[in-house]
Amino acid sequence: MYNPDSISVICATYNRPKSLLHLLDQLNDQRCVNLGEDVDVAVVDDGSNSDLTGIFPAYRFSFTYIYRPRDPHGLSRVYSSRNMAAKAVYGNYILQLDDDLEFHPYVLNLLQTAIRFYPDGHWVWGARISNNTDVEKEPPFLFNRGVDGRWFDGQCKWQETHWESMSSAGMLMPRVTWDAIEGYDESLDGCMGAADQELALRVQKLGKRPGSVKAWLAPWFVNIADEETGSWRMNMIDRRVRQERNEDLFERKHPDRRDWTNV
């Protein structure tokens, strides 16, 4: 890719073929973006019951599917899978999408347009998120959902935030930023709920002081449609191997973490 605004989409998947195909169809239907030159996609399959090689239709974007055998102990490896996916793509910006997300057909156009006006350097953007299964439980002031609990257009603004408010579902950052922090800490495989925030914290720490590297909640939306197998997050937590609490993990790795919530 030679376009400076080229976007690489990375995704880890496990036993969600219908959701994954829907995700890829949505990407293939993105409008007002040159999918053939500006977008490439890599999916790493963390040992689903069936290798999906050969089931994918031809897409307008460059597409890579990698199947890795399941860990013999059933350990979920979503973060090392995302790191593996990032090594298989070559765009200048890395967009993380979960395998069960729904989003607007102009999302990539919106992101490319915003990128062109944003200063060079390190930064991280998060999406506004809704979830089919717990619409009533999430704080609405963060997400500004529509009446059906899903994304809708034009109703929220850019909001400067910090690592504690970030989720990997729809997270975007420059490749130079991803490379500078060396992606995910793979020791966090086996439990979900902290690694995306820890990733965003390390992005902030590329700056000399809190707020010098920006973390934003951006005015674009994703909906988590997890009906196919239920919440991946909760399933992973139920089967977690790492017994350390997230609070203890952050205390050990980032004793100064609260300093980086000042924006």
ABEGO torsion letter per residue (X at the ends): XABAABBBBBBBBBGBAAAAAAAAAAAAABBGBBAAAABBBBBBBBGBABBABGABBBBABBBBBBBBBBBAAGBBAAAAAAAAAAAABABABBBBBBAABBBBAAAAAAAAAAAAABBBEBBBBBBBBBBAAAAAABBAAAAGBBAAGBBBBGABBBBBBBAAABBABGBBBBAAAAAAAGEBBAAABGBBGAAAAAAAAAAAAABABBGABBBBBBBBBBBBBAAAAEBAAAAAAAABABABBAAAAAAAABAAAAAAABX
